[in-house]
Amino acid sequence: MTESNSFLSNISAPARRALEREGITSLERLSEYTEADILKLHGVGPSTMPKLRIALDEVNLSFKN
């Protein structure tokens, strides 16, 4: 795993699979979505969001507004 997609190892398997099914395997790609978009994915719940926000913040990215 590259540094850009290592964030996937920090979230639950269902959330990881949901993101991968959507083609979201990098933080750059994740930043193209709103938080609401991500929460709509089956397998992603509210407890996943703080982990994703932290991962984005660490590389000076954020969710789309």
C-alpha positions, 0 to 999 in steps of 0.5 A: 500500500502506498502512503496515499491509500494506507488510510484504507487499512485504518477503517473497517473491512465493510467501509474499505470494501465500500470505498474500493467498490466506488473506486476510492483508493486514494485520499486525492480521490476521497477528497472529490466527495462530500461527507454526505456522499461517503455516508450514503455508501453501504458499509460506511457509518458515522464511526468511519468519518473521523478516521477519514477526516484525519487521514485527509487532514494529514495530507492537507486535503478535505472533503468536498463542500 
